[in-house]
Amino acid sequence: MTGEVRFEPGLYRGTAAYYDRFRLPYPDAMISDLVRRTAPSGSGRLLDLASGTGQLAFPLRGWFAEVWAVDAEPDMTEVVRAKAIAAGASHVHAVTTIAEELRAEPGSFELIVVGNAFHRLHRALVAEQSYGWLEPGSCVALCWSTSPWVGPGDWQRALDDLLLRWRDALGAAGRVPPGWDRARQQDPDRDVLSRAGFEPAGRHEFSAEHHWTMDELAGHIRSTSFLPPAVLADHAAEFDADLTAELSRYTAGAGLTERVGFAYELARKPAPAGTHT
């Protein structure tokens, strides 16, 4: 077991509009599979921790009587509130707080989901809290998706090089703690959950092909913690021009096509002996 890597608060400040528009949605097949495996009753409560602008809360809301979308960034929860009003989803409640300081009664939730964020939380603490918050027999799902600059394509390697160059030039390399991924490799999420009392229920993987436009990539990058609008600042137009110049050579043929990977790690709080879930 290794020490947790700590991320500074406020890394996503000012990204909410880009996050909502340019983050790729989880595929319907993954949402359907998660619902099938967790079998929500329709009368329970969902907790979306580090919810962003509700990438999991909204597609899952139809299976729950109440949804809590919890995020530390006020810009994110403001978008959740606006989307809930627009959708007539009065049962979706936005809560602005860090996950570690959320207060909820034991057994309050029928499902807890965390999308692309468990590594940013104090994993051991959040796992223990989630165990207490869940009804017996219910699950936590850690959901993930890949990034366009991580992949085998020539354009993806070129994009990664460009991002590294701009992070260094703008002094943003330290925004993401070095070695953050090593902590998860040395102490995998499933082990963190197991120590909290959860039983593993499998890792379930999906994929979808996406054809990126230059505008989509520029917006997606602005939704990140390492090159958000506040970091790009007065260099935004120069960055966009560099992005277009660097990647335009790859737009022929299949173009900027990515096989996007999606997955969720499922773990279950054991039910009392003699009961069925």
Buried (B, 14 or more C-beta within 10 A) or exposed (E): EEEBBEBEEEBBBBBBBBBBBBBBBBBEEBBEBBBEBBBBEEEBBBBBBBBBBBBBBBBBBEBBBBBBBBBBBEBBBBBBBEBBEEEEBEBBBBBBEBBEEBEBEEBBBBBBBBBBBBBBBBBBBBBBBBBBBBBEBBBBBBBBBBBBBEBEBEBBEBBBEBBEEBBEEBEBEEBBEEEBEEBBEEBEBBBBBBBBBBEEBEEBEBBBEEEBEBEBBBBBBBBBBBBBBBBBEEBBEEBBEBBBEBBEEBBEEEEBBBEBBBBBBBBBBEBEEEEEE
